[in-house]
Amino acid sequence: MKSHIMKRSIVLEGHRTSVSLEDAFWDALKDIAKWKRKTVTELVSSINLDRQHANLSSALRLFVLNYYQTPSAQLNGTSSADHAAIA
């Protein structure tokens, strides 16, 4: 599976910024936002506030990875096959 890295613009705290993410990670963020009943912007904003890494794109990738590695993701109706498809 080939996934292109795309630069996407997003507004955080009133400032436009961009993140470079592979399609699979962007799709995963959209799914997680839906499961959490948030917009992608709300989810990215919360990740941005809590991040421990200098690079937002890296923080987003690590958030997605951590999300799918935790048992709570299974409570959201995702299966192991769904997790593998994103990786």
Secondary structure as UniProt FT lines:
FT   STRAND          5..12
FT   TURN            13..14
FT   STRAND          15..22
FT   HELIX           23..35
FT   TURN            36..37
FT   HELIX           40..50
FT   HELIX           56..69
FT   HELIX           72..75
FT   TURN            76..77
FT   HELIX           80..86
//
